[in-house]
């Protein structure tokens, strides 16, 4: 009996430990790679040793690799999808269809072993399906060794050679990469165009390339004295290499990808952010040099603000590398095009840099939660840009991300909106994906500030980052952090905002005077319920906010400032109307407005204001 009691007590304590911490098992990888690159043929041979840790409770008899370069071939899923979309990206369009043998991309896997045993495998487009020689048991690891050869495609989407600005190589998603396996199983999604998801691990990468080329990207250079190129001392050129090549050796720990770019004309500058990180800039010396020089102190200021506002960047280095086809984020580095105005260059640098917070460190599954990455990053970008530019100019914005709201309203009116729960590759239009994931995703944060209070929301965002960094959070994990921070229930908000296309529309339906009081009837026109703030301005210019929460919130918002705040009874979400009694006559009321902050995404603000000559007529006095 005593043993049973001890067992029960141990089981209960174990259960509490499991459910009390915001953690879950994760797979882990350790890559050791060497590639020999030929700049004349745009091809390379590679050797990859991958130690894979199965930290799951499951026995694995298969693994899957991504072969991203295979997407850049006529007839690939990326090619077909782009040609069938009603609004294809101009970066792709039908370009891939016309690539010749020298312009396509590919990965050929020449051999693959598991702990020395030869494996059987086959290729399905951009996915390598591998049968294991022996099952990989829970809590064990195995070593895969691969030899492969690849060709870099002409620059189209993210990866490629010879981009529009003349950068020779933008080497993102460039190697056979093990797919993620998590509590939902394998995530071996074909590469169509958009997001990716991978296990964290350590990368040891050696790249042999023509010695005239400079490389910048993820990780820390291990052999600067062998390389030269200014890494060992400012102004020095490349060191001599075997057969006219230098071997660059990089390491990056606890990242989920590795990107690099190479060009013979790169300049390389380094600046230090107080408290970290060290910022590296790689750019062409013949174009817009002053913009890149001015970018450097600006990004120091940006990183100081970002560290303070969103959480501390955890790596010691970050690189801004000219290349790619626009802007694309990777661990410890980004590819950005450089032929831009200064403000545009800052904007893309801030946005891609902030992806370190909401994707490179948090690592959500972007296929399903693109709005948690692109959206949160877009929200943080707007706040950072406001800090860098608008605050200095004395500009004041009612809503700093109002542009996202306007884009969302336009999408709603177009009839093309789709739920944000849609898989990133399965949106019917690029517009629905882009406006939804970026704009509506950003609005999900700012509008959450309307529900909780902007200051509390920002505090919750920092708590979310610090709680879930390096742990692949999902929507529920985020909601639970915000519920703990606020004490409110929030599932209802995400049930509507993410899983449906229902819209918010509240209005002032009727205003009437009854003795010394004024009755205001509000109406819910749209399907999505929200807490309501009715701001009343009196004739003496004083203001009072009448606030009604939703019962399903299980609590009320605390205002951000010392405004006069009157809390009313909850508005049951099923009720189409709600009446507020203001204990002052109508003659003392100058105006009324639902949500003058414009943080609530009301699709028709025309009925939010009183008086409104196009909407309201004074109802006769009640006896």
ROTI-230902 format. One line per 5 residues: number of its first residue (from 1); their letters; for each residue z, x, y negated of C-alpha. Coordinates in Angstrom, 3 decimals. Each point is the difference from the previous one (the first is absolute). Layout:
N
NUM) A) Z X Y; ... .
// end
This chain:
623
1) XXXXX) 0.000 0.000 0.000; 0.830 2.862 -2.312; -3.375 1.648 0.739; -1.818 -3.247 -0.797; 1.838 -0.313 -3.314 .
6) XXXXX) -0.851 3.574 -0.880; -3.645 -0.649 0.904; -0.140 -3.168 -2.110; 1.609 1.796 -2.943; -2.484 2.873 0.320 .
11) XXXXX) -2.933 -2.429 0.225; 1.147 -1.867 -3.102; 0.468 3.217 -1.983; -3.425 1.221 1.146; -1.586 -3.293 -1.066 .
16) XXXXX) 1.673 0.206 -3.392; -1.292 3.568 -0.399; -3.521 -1.101 0.922; -0.140 -2.928 -2.389; 2.060 1.466 -2.814 .
21) XXXXX) -2.429 2.795 -0.823; -3.498 -0.490 -1.425; -1.666 2.272 2.530; -2.250 -0.278 3.043; -1.520 2.416 2.443 .
26) XXXXX) -3.102 1.887 -1.083; -2.524 2.133 1.793; -0.437 3.556 -1.227; -2.802 2.564 0.021; -0.314 3.740 -0.447 .
31) XXXXX) -3.543 1.190 -0.744; -1.174 3.596 0.266; -3.677 0.238 -1.006; -2.578 2.668 -0.649; -3.519 -0.721 -1.259 .
36) XXXXX) -2.905 2.362 -0.582; -2.140 -1.412 -2.822; -3.685 0.687 -0.662; -0.909 -0.828 -3.611; -3.716 0.376 0.771 .
41) XXXXX) -0.142 -2.722 2.665; 2.993 -2.063 -1.263; 1.385 0.158 3.529; 3.166 1.380 1.553; 1.530 0.661 3.379 .
46) XXXXX) 3.620 -0.828 0.595; 2.877 0.673 2.331; 2.963 -2.351 -0.077; 3.341 0.222 1.784; 2.026 -3.178 -0.401 .
51) XXXXX) 3.555 -0.453 1.221; 0.709 -3.722 0.215; 3.517 -1.396 0.221; 0.395 -3.429 1.604; 3.158 -1.262 -1.675 .
56) XXXXX) -0.790 -3.583 0.994; 1.706 -1.905 2.837; -3.441 -0.417 1.626; -1.920 1.956 2.608; -3.456 0.926 -1.317 .
61) XXXXX) -3.021 0.418 2.271; -2.588 0.186 -2.804; -0.311 1.503 -3.451; -2.574 -0.553 -2.748; -1.471 2.336 -2.597 .
66) XXXXX) -1.800 -0.876 -3.236; -3.418 1.648 -0.428; -0.553 -0.908 -3.644; -3.219 1.959 -0.571; -1.798 -2.150 2.597 .
71) XXXXX) 0.044 -2.832 -2.560; -2.662 1.809 -2.029; -2.893 -0.750 2.347; -2.724 -2.673 -0.165; 1.108 -3.053 1.946 .
76) XXXXX) 3.708 0.830 -0.164; 2.468 -2.790 -0.690; 0.509 1.366 -3.523; -3.763 -0.051 -0.597; -0.539 -3.512 1.391 .
81) XXXXX) 3.064 -1.454 -1.706; -1.059 1.393 -3.368; -3.497 -1.412 0.304; 1.275 -3.472 0.960; 2.618 -0.412 -2.714 .
86) XXXXX) -1.069 -2.210 -2.934; 1.467 2.554 -2.416; -0.186 3.429 1.667; 1.477 3.026 -1.697; -2.738 1.827 -1.929 .
91) XXXXX) 1.449 3.206 1.430; -1.263 -1.040 3.431; -2.481 -2.871 -0.250; -2.753 0.755 2.514; 0.079 3.790 -0.496 .
96) XXXXX) 1.237 0.858 3.486; -2.920 -1.855 1.591; -2.400 2.594 -1.404; 1.936 3.176 0.824; -1.996 2.547 1.984 .
101) XXXXX) 1.417 2.345 2.627; 1.130 2.508 -2.618; 1.794 -2.628 -2.107; 1.975 -1.940 2.610; 3.549 0.832 1.031 .
106) XXXXX) 1.263 0.410 3.534; 2.767 1.285 2.240; -0.935 1.234 3.467; 2.980 0.463 2.305; -1.003 2.768 2.406 .
111) XXXXX) 3.168 0.265 2.051; 3.458 -1.570 0.131; 2.962 0.842 2.202; 3.554 -1.269 0.429; 2.475 2.711 0.955 .
116) XXXXX) -2.948 1.948 1.395; -1.551 -2.882 1.979; -3.489 -1.160 -0.932; -0.112 -3.555 -1.350; -2.620 -2.716 0.229 .
121) XXXXX) -0.950 -1.714 -3.246; -2.789 -1.917 -1.674; -1.052 -0.700 -3.571; -0.201 -3.471 -1.530; -1.380 0.541 -3.491 .
126) XXXXX) 2.811 1.561 -2.013; 2.559 -0.220 2.816; 0.526 2.420 2.885; 1.622 -1.806 2.952; 1.878 2.393 2.291 .
131) XXXXX) 1.458 -0.604 3.474; 3.029 2.210 0.575; 0.181 2.239 3.047; 3.624 -0.987 0.402; 2.013 -2.746 -1.679 .
136) XXXXX) 1.951 1.033 -3.074; 3.545 -1.207 0.594; 2.385 -1.148 -2.744; 1.830 2.826 -1.701; -2.424 2.681 1.185 .
141) XXXXX) -2.787 2.015 -1.567; -3.369 1.336 1.092; -2.560 2.498 -1.312; -3.663 -0.864 -0.553; -2.544 2.749 -0.526 .
146) XXXXX) -3.415 -0.875 -1.401; -3.168 1.827 -0.906; -2.428 -1.800 -2.275; -2.888 0.488 -2.381; -0.757 -2.057 -3.084 .
151) XXXXX) -2.477 -0.517 -2.800; 1.064 -0.942 -3.516; -1.905 -3.080 -1.230; -1.666 -0.291 -3.360; 2.636 -1.304 -2.419 .
156) XXXXX) 0.225 -3.770 0.292; 3.516 -1.215 0.517; 3.002 2.304 -0.513; -1.192 2.816 2.293; -3.177 1.974 -0.429 .
161) XXXXX) -2.037 2.820 -1.437; -1.793 0.413 -3.312; 1.514 -2.861 -1.935; -1.481 -1.373 -3.228; 1.810 2.665 -2.039 .
166) XXXXX) -1.182 2.865 2.184; 3.187 0.674 1.943; -1.082 1.521 3.285; 2.616 -1.328 2.420; 2.502 -2.870 -0.204 .
171) XXXXX) 1.668 0.330 3.383; 2.077 -3.105 0.515; 0.406 -1.734 3.359; -1.874 2.988 1.394; 1.475 0.664 3.440 .
176) XXXXX) 0.588 -1.936 3.252; 3.311 -1.665 -0.834; 2.406 -1.734 2.363; 0.459 -3.702 -0.735; 3.396 -1.539 -0.710 .
181) XXXXX) 2.054 -1.707 2.687; 2.981 -2.015 -1.245; 2.085 -3.075 0.851; -3.190 -2.084 -0.242; -1.970 2.235 2.385 .
186) XXXXX) -3.065 2.160 -0.643; -1.766 -0.152 -3.360; -3.413 1.331 0.969; -1.966 -1.879 -2.643; -3.638 1.052 -0.466 .
191) XXXXX) -0.711 1.720 -3.294; -1.885 -2.589 -2.054; 0.731 1.195 -3.531; 3.580 -0.478 -1.037; 3.528 0.778 1.093 .
196) XXXXX) 1.643 2.250 2.550; 3.321 0.378 1.826; 1.357 2.965 1.948; 3.168 1.642 1.359; 1.881 2.569 -2.022 .
201) XXXXX) -0.005 3.569 1.163; -0.479 3.649 -0.804; -3.396 1.576 -0.674; -0.918 3.659 0.451; -3.644 0.355 -1.116 .
206) XXXXX) -2.254 3.070 -0.173; -3.428 -0.286 -1.641; -2.554 2.827 0.200; -2.612 -0.455 -2.726; -2.345 2.054 -2.189 .
211) XXXXX) 2.196 2.246 -2.126; -1.520 -1.199 -3.296; 1.539 -3.446 0.509; 3.326 -1.125 -1.454; 2.057 -2.537 1.988 .
216) XXXXX) 2.527 -2.501 -1.342; 1.740 -2.912 1.689; 3.013 -0.898 2.117; 2.652 2.475 1.072; 1.263 3.395 -1.045 .
221) XXXXX) -2.234 3.062 0.200; 1.586 2.526 2.384; -2.134 3.076 -0.710; -0.635 0.268 -3.765; -0.139 3.788 0.060 .
226) XXXXX) -2.824 -0.086 2.547; -1.926 -2.673 -1.909; 0.176 1.086 -3.635; -1.861 -2.593 -2.081; 2.872 0.088 -2.480 .
231) XXXXX) 2.566 -1.008 2.602; 1.397 3.535 0.108; -0.358 0.762 -3.706; -1.681 -1.839 -2.901; -3.655 0.782 -0.505 .
236) XXXXX) -0.585 1.808 3.262; -3.076 -0.775 2.064; -0.358 -0.597 3.721; 1.024 2.702 2.478; -2.457 1.391 2.509 .
241) XXXXX) -0.174 -1.864 3.288; -1.403 0.566 3.448; -3.730 -0.838 0.218; 0.083 -1.087 -3.644; 2.712 -2.591 0.675 .
246) XXXXX) 3.638 -0.429 -0.896; 2.452 -1.893 2.183; 2.256 -2.272 -2.052; 3.302 -0.853 1.678; 1.889 -3.129 -1.082 .
251) XXXXX) 3.131 -1.738 1.210; 1.196 -3.500 -0.844; 3.113 -1.492 1.567; 0.885 -3.650 0.434; -3.317 -1.416 -1.188 .
256) XXXXX) -2.360 -2.486 1.639; -3.331 1.601 -0.930; -1.513 3.212 -1.344; -2.800 0.209 -2.584; -1.832 2.954 -1.528 .
261) XXXXX) -2.972 0.626 -2.274; -2.081 3.106 -0.595; -2.363 1.169 -2.721; -1.109 3.418 -1.318; 0.453 -1.103 -3.623 .
266) XXXXX) 3.573 -1.270 0.047; 2.470 1.114 -2.628; 3.634 -0.146 1.122; 2.958 -0.621 -2.314; 3.681 -0.462 0.854 .
271) XXXXX) 2.706 -1.674 -2.080; 3.606 -0.728 0.870; 1.730 -3.359 -0.399; 3.683 0.566 -0.859; 1.850 -0.806 3.197 .
276) XXXXX) -3.299 -0.048 1.937; -2.645 -0.214 1.167; -2.381 2.850 -0.786; -3.341 -1.490 -1.052; -3.321 1.633 0.936 .
281) XXXXX) -3.332 -0.846 -1.658; -3.399 0.865 1.512; -3.034 -0.796 -2.137; -3.452 1.198 -0.954; -0.103 2.543 -2.780 .
286) XXXXX) -3.226 -1.328 -1.528; 0.943 -3.613 -0.739; 2.622 -1.611 -2.206; 2.352 2.960 0.292; 2.099 -1.087 -2.974 .
291) XXXXX) 0.769 -3.359 1.616; 1.298 1.792 3.091; 2.068 2.332 -2.165; 1.463 -2.920 -1.963; 0.654 -1.846 3.257 .
296) XXXXX) 2.532 2.598 1.111; 2.867 -0.548 -2.509; -0.697 -3.722 0.136; 0.560 -0.066 3.767; 3.198 2.007 -0.409 .
301) XXXXX) 1.275 -2.757 -2.252; -1.289 -2.625 2.440; 1.805 1.543 2.977; 3.245 0.185 -1.939; -0.258 -3.724 -0.713 .
306) XXXXX) -1.113 -0.829 3.555; 2.862 1.951 1.577; 2.507 -1.793 -2.191; -1.483 -3.484 0.254; -1.252 -0.299 3.580 .
311) XXXXX) 1.984 2.595 1.976; -0.209 3.771 0.462; -3.266 1.429 1.330; 1.155 1.821 3.152; -2.558 2.813 0.345 .
316) XXXXX) -0.109 3.230 -1.989; -3.677 -0.161 -0.908; -2.800 -2.370 -0.972; -3.681 0.778 -0.623; -2.587 -1.796 -2.150 .
321) XXXXX) -3.379 0.984 1.418; -3.377 -0.858 -1.500; -2.145 -1.542 2.724; -0.647 -3.135 1.995; -1.561 -3.175 -1.324 .
326) XXXXX) 2.606 -1.313 -2.455; 3.655 0.371 0.841; 1.629 0.188 3.418; 3.532 0.969 0.915; 1.220 2.257 2.788 .
331) XXXXX) 3.307 1.718 0.746; 0.874 2.554 -2.676; -3.463 -0.300 -1.595; -2.722 -2.268 -1.294; -3.772 0.123 -0.423 .
336) XXXXX) -1.149 -1.246 -3.402; -3.314 0.092 -1.824; 0.212 1.880 -3.268; -2.864 -1.200 -2.205; 2.184 -2.448 -1.899 .
341) XXXXX) 1.611 -0.589 -3.355; 3.429 1.565 -0.375; 1.858 -3.289 0.351; -2.010 -0.878 3.099; 0.772 3.413 1.485 .
346) XXXXX) 3.696 -0.539 -0.643; -0.189 -3.529 1.401; -1.580 1.016 3.304; 2.378 2.960 0.304; 3.049 -2.190 -0.596 .
351) XXXXX) -1.208 -2.667 2.419; -0.869 2.374 2.830; 3.159 2.001 -0.585; 2.121 -3.135 0.230; -1.466 -0.727 3.418 .
356) XXXXX) 2.369 2.752 1.119; 2.833 -2.448 -0.553; -1.460 -3.141 1.547; -2.148 1.435 2.769; 0.359 3.719 0.624 .
361) XXXXX) 3.805 -0.219 0.145; 0.583 -3.616 1.045; -3.047 -0.228 2.259; -0.529 -3.741 0.360; -2.738 -1.196 2.326 .
366) XXXXX) -2.724 -0.373 -2.619; -2.244 -2.035 2.279; 2.475 -2.869 -0.271; 2.009 0.894 -3.092; -2.534 1.448 -2.429 .
371) XXXXX) 1.715 -2.035 -2.734; 3.242 1.935 0.633; -1.827 3.260 -0.678; -2.826 -0.733 -2.424; 1.918 -2.776 -1.715 .
376) XXXXX) 3.285 1.828 -0.434; -1.889 3.122 -1.081; -1.996 -2.015 -2.559; 3.224 -1.477 -1.403; 1.594 3.432 -0.292 .
381) XXXXX) -3.205 1.412 -1.518; 0.007 -2.538 -2.800; 3.649 0.715 -0.820; -0.631 3.743 0.002; -3.113 -0.272 -2.166 .
386) XXXXX) 1.922 -2.229 -2.395; 2.645 2.729 -0.199; -2.562 2.762 -0.570; -2.178 -1.719 -2.572; 1.022 -3.415 -1.265 .
391) XXXXX) 3.685 0.637 -0.677; -0.862 3.025 -2.112; -2.408 -2.135 -1.998; 2.716 -2.571 -0.595; -1.909 -2.604 1.973 .
396) XXXXX) 1.984 -2.864 1.441; -1.227 -2.045 2.910; 1.411 -3.326 1.118; -1.310 0.823 3.456; -1.030 3.634 0.665 .
401) XXXXX) -2.191 -0.972 2.966; -1.697 -2.953 -1.670; -3.378 1.393 1.084; 0.928 -0.632 3.641; 0.895 -3.579 -0.872 .
406) XXXXX) -3.355 -0.578 -1.696; -1.865 1.380 3.000; 1.994 -2.242 2.324; -0.673 -3.113 -2.113; -3.707 0.810 0.074 .
411) XXXXX) 0.089 0.380 3.783; 1.793 -3.337 0.385; -2.613 -1.721 -2.146; -2.794 1.581 2.046; 1.194 -1.664 3.203 .
416) XXXXX) -0.224 3.334 1.857; 3.705 0.754 0.345; 1.341 0.704 3.493; 3.623 0.440 1.159; 1.378 3.519 -0.370 .
421) XXXXX) 1.029 -0.166 3.663; -3.700 0.486 0.872; -0.786 3.295 1.758; -1.445 2.408 -2.582; -3.348 0.306 1.776 .
426) XXXXX) -0.380 -3.734 0.576; -0.146 -1.358 -3.546; -3.217 -1.943 -0.550; -0.678 1.778 -3.304; 0.932 3.306 -1.599 .
431) XXXXX) 1.102 -1.979 -3.027; 2.565 -1.984 1.970; 1.372 3.196 1.541; 0.047 2.001 -3.220; 1.409 -2.607 -2.372 .
436) XXXXX) 2.437 -1.167 2.641; 1.335 3.309 1.285; 0.092 1.762 -3.374; 0.480 -2.810 -2.517; 1.883 -2.701 1.864 .
441) XXXXX) 1.951 2.727 1.774; 1.095 1.432 -3.369; 0.861 -3.491 -1.168; 2.203 -0.488 3.044; 2.325 2.650 -1.462 .
446) XXXXX) -0.054 -1.038 -3.655; 0.363 -3.665 0.901; 2.905 0.932 2.272; 1.557 1.367 -3.179; -0.379 -3.482 -1.493 .
451) XXXXX) 1.930 -1.403 2.967; 2.708 2.690 0.159; -0.058 1.562 -3.454; -2.202 3.002 -0.790; 2.879 2.498 -0.077 .
456) XXXXX) 1.374 -1.151 3.350; -3.493 0.032 1.504; -0.536 3.635 -1.073; 3.368 0.941 1.449; -1.030 -1.715 3.229 .
461) XXXXX) -3.307 1.899 0.059; 1.877 3.300 -0.165; 2.321 -1.167 2.766; -3.008 -0.968 2.118; -1.575 3.435 -0.451 .
466) XXXXX) 3.195 1.886 0.793; 0.861 -2.235 2.966; -3.388 -0.045 1.711; -1.697 3.315 -0.830; -1.597 1.578 3.073 .
471) XXXXX) 0.628 -3.163 2.067; -3.136 -2.215 -0.181; 1.574 -3.127 -1.584; -1.589 -3.420 0.297; 0.197 -3.115 -2.158 .
476) XXXXX) 3.262 -1.181 1.553; 1.657 3.365 -0.606; -0.909 -0.212 -3.675; 1.219 -3.584 -0.329; 3.354 0.822 1.600 .
481) XXXXX) 0.607 2.864 -2.440; -0.722 -2.276 -2.945; 2.196 -2.744 1.418; 2.881 2.431 0.410; -0.486 1.316 -3.514 .
486) XXXXX) -0.182 -3.456 -1.592; 2.067 -2.224 2.283; -2.869 -2.519 -0.006; -2.229 -1.241 2.809; -3.644 0.953 -0.513 .
491) XXXXX) -1.930 -0.930 3.144; -1.348 -3.109 -1.723; -1.636 2.121 -2.712; -1.914 2.178 2.445; -0.827 -2.939 2.270 .
496) XXXXX) -1.983 -1.435 -2.899; -1.185 3.062 -1.934; -1.167 2.063 2.979; -0.793 -2.482 2.774; -1.776 -2.693 -2.031 .
501) XXXXX) -2.285 -0.410 -3.006; 2.148 -2.767 -1.516; 0.273 0.363 -3.761; 2.758 -0.404 -2.583; -0.441 -2.601 -2.715 .
506) XXXXX) 2.895 -1.535 -1.927; -0.229 -2.072 -3.149; 1.957 -1.938 -2.580; -0.937 -3.578 0.901; 2.052 -2.036 -2.455 .
511) XXXXX) 2.334 0.515 -2.956; 2.193 -2.829 -1.300; 3.008 -0.418 -2.259; 3.106 -1.923 1.043; 2.604 -0.176 -2.758 .
516) XXXXX) 1.134 3.523 -0.783; -1.622 1.430 3.147; -3.531 0.880 1.044; -1.315 -0.590 3.498; -2.733 2.271 1.323 .
521) XXXXX) -1.758 -0.874 3.236; -1.584 2.940 1.774; -2.600 -0.399 2.736; -1.085 2.178 2.892; -3.790 -0.275 0.167 .
526) XXXXX) -0.742 2.919 2.334; 1.059 0.273 3.612; 2.163 3.131 -0.368; 3.582 -0.591 -1.193; 1.796 2.336 -2.379 .
531) XXXXX) 3.234 0.152 -1.987; -0.667 -1.100 -3.560; 1.059 1.380 -3.365; -0.559 -2.342 -2.934; 0.522 1.899 -3.246 .
536) XXXXX) 0.904 -2.296 -2.920; -0.356 1.276 -3.563; 2.035 -2.007 -2.516; -0.881 -0.556 -3.630; 2.474 2.713 -1.029 .
541) XXXXX) -2.047 2.417 2.204; 2.811 0.420 2.506; -1.024 -0.255 3.665; 1.490 -1.346 3.200; -1.351 0.305 3.531 .
546) XXXXX) 0.511 -2.909 2.382; -0.224 1.336 3.532; -0.367 -1.832 3.278; -0.088 1.883 3.298; -1.452 -1.199 3.284 .
551) XXXXX) 2.556 -1.133 2.543; -1.666 2.191 2.625; 0.901 3.071 -2.070; 3.707 -0.538 0.750; 1.002 1.314 -3.391 .
556) XXXXX) -1.152 0.644 -3.545; -1.619 2.760 -2.004; 2.144 2.023 -2.373; -1.780 0.483 -3.351; -0.973 3.514 -1.095 .
561) XXXXX) 1.349 -0.360 -3.534; 2.516 -1.901 -2.103; -2.229 -2.998 -0.522; 1.682 -3.406 -0.101; -0.364 -1.100 3.614 .
566) XXXXX) 0.785 -3.508 1.275; -0.038 -0.425 3.765; -0.969 -3.460 1.230; 0.194 -1.562 3.451; -2.555 1.230 2.558 .
571) XXXXX) -3.481 -1.512 0.145; -0.742 -1.081 3.612; -3.422 1.446 0.754; -1.326 -3.300 1.396; 0.626 -1.859 -3.262 .
576) XXXXX) -3.059 -0.159 -2.298; 2.060 -0.556 -3.169; 3.229 1.176 -1.570; 1.683 -1.251 -3.178; 1.949 2.232 -2.362 .
581) XXXXX) 2.340 -1.502 -2.588; 0.314 2.151 -3.112; 3.141 -0.984 -1.961; -1.766 0.109 -3.354; -2.369 -2.432 -1.697 .
586) XXXXX) -3.718 0.634 0.061; 0.032 0.541 -3.769; 1.949 3.231 0.582; -2.505 1.326 2.564; -2.812 2.154 -1.345 .
591) XXXXX) -1.768 0.755 3.288; 0.419 0.261 3.758; -1.791 2.184 2.539; 0.179 0.508 3.745; 0.217 3.747 0.720 .
596) XXXXX) -1.070 1.644 -3.286; 0.348 3.352 1.831; -3.233 -0.916 1.846; 1.431 1.665 3.115; -0.404 -3.183 2.037 .
601) XXXXX) -3.620 -0.286 1.137; -0.562 -3.485 -1.362; -3.713 -0.714 0.400; -0.045 -2.472 -2.918; 2.171 1.019 -2.919 .
606) XXXXX) -1.505 -2.698 -2.181; 2.670 -2.471 1.076; 2.901 2.442 -0.345; 0.533 -0.403 -3.742; 1.390 -2.713 -2.254 .
611) XXXXX) -1.182 -1.046 -2.500; -3.581 0.108 1.175; -2.346 -2.281 -1.935; -2.417 -0.083 2.916; 2.646 -1.043 2.479 .
616) XXXXX) 3.065 -1.651 -1.437; 0.745 -3.237 -1.739; 3.555 -0.751 -1.040; 1.465 -2.708 2.175; 1.919 -2.677 -1.900 .
621) XXX) 3.728 0.370 -0.424; 2.072 -1.332 2.841; 2.768 -2.396 -0.734 .
// end
